[in-house]
Amino acid sequence: MEKFSDLVLNLIEATRKHERYRDKECINMIASEGLKSPAVNQMLDLSHDLACRYAEGENDTQGHVKKRYYQGQKYMSQIEDFSTDIMKSLFKSTWADVRLVSGTHANLATFKGLSLASKNNKMVVTPLSCGAHISHDYTGLAGNVLGLENINHVYNIDEFNIDPDKSAYVIRAAKPGIVTFGGSLFLFPHPIKELKAVCDEVGAYVAYDASHVLGLIAGGQFQDPLREGADFITSSTHKTFPGPQGGVIMGSPTTPALEKAVKKIQFAIFPLSASSTHLGRLPALGIAALEMNVFGEQLARQIVRNAQTAGQYLCENGVKVLAEKKGFTKSHQIAVDIRSFGGGNKIAQDLEDANIILNKNLLPYDDQSSKGDPSGLRIGFQDITRRGFGEGDIKHLCDLMLDVIKSKRKPEEVKADVLALRKEFSGVKYCFQSVEEALTYIKKA
Ligand SMILES: Cc1ncc(COP(=O)(O)O)c(C=O)c1O
């Protein structure tokens, strides 16, 4: 083992290297990551004391602080209430909870709360290879931690979506307490509207995991789950919604059954699963929400346009992009079958060697056991869109990717061009450059 002080030195050095590498030298296309603005980063810097504090307590069914267990909370309670109201206002819900430290935590509290409220431990979910997150699955949080029994939606591979007719049959037969929508490989809006009535018929709560698409929803460019029948949205706050890392749950408890669900979810947050709720992120969450309110529509539209442009261009150039007949995607990501070029593992690694960062991914027809070397790649466009990439830049980037995918040039040779392209996009767009700029905007608005 190295000397203790050397370990700390190494830690600091590795951190510096990481910041330079991923922030300055790479083109980031991981679909589950977000890019914070200078104003959001500055707000985090201004919230250091808050990041040291605790705010254990209970909230009411509007999401406001009702009871605290510690002293010193007078501003912290306001900060939590304001953040809650900002999210409620942006997503048009009457209740929100911002105490979740991640999307997985939001799922944990929601699935636990809803299974308590429904007294039913069955949950209908999308199969993992068809896009569900591990936290929805029996092999992950849902099964292994919460003890929920998973029943799969029927997935239509040609449509790249849940089959509403066949899933209705599954829901009727299984009579679950929870039906989930949303996911990690998520190209097209899920059929909530089509399945809401059958969920009501069997008394199932509808939970929609918006982690990937929350920014697109804020920008009005994807489905609107709460208006389409979802009882609750669970989400990360740091993917297409470009806030600090954290989680949120939202809903509008208009019936006694939904109110009961909110209370059970709150119980599942505190005392069951949170003590520190990482309050230092909340002011920055508010700035990110303001940015989405002001720039979200334009940003979300360009993200989807960039994803579709890449889908079309890669397809025209001999790469199998999924869902061609449906226009490739309506979200921030595309899925590519890369088997004929060596498989997901090899191509993701080759692209990394050229400083293009994305991930290998199971495709809906893959066997779950091929996780180590799946057929596909998942490619996300939210980061580079925020950097300012337009359709022409996307085609240029695709040409560089094609050079690697088709082994026309060595990844190390392509890397020089990637670095040059990356240099052209040094800023962050669709955002405020400082907290001061955000304040000036608010005063004028
Ligand atoms: C659909 C979905 N839900 C939840 C999560 C987990 O989010 P977090 O990393 O915030 O826990 C992810 C992560 O990518 C996801 O894709």
The ligand as an ORCA input file, in Angstrom:
! r2SCAN-3c Opt
* xyz 0 1
  C     -34.394      5.323    -15.965
  C     -33.405      5.560    -14.879
  N     -33.844      5.643    -13.629
  C     -32.997      5.852    -12.604
  C     -31.660      5.980    -12.815
  C     -30.742      6.156    -11.657
  O     -30.493      7.470    -11.454
  P     -29.408      7.936    -10.387
  O     -28.113      7.693    -11.043
  O     -29.756      9.375    -10.211
  O     -29.608      7.112     -9.180
  C     -31.141      5.903    -14.107
  C     -29.697      6.076    -14.334
  O     -29.202      6.292    -15.386
  C     -32.044      5.677    -15.175
  O     -31.602      5.546    -16.424
*
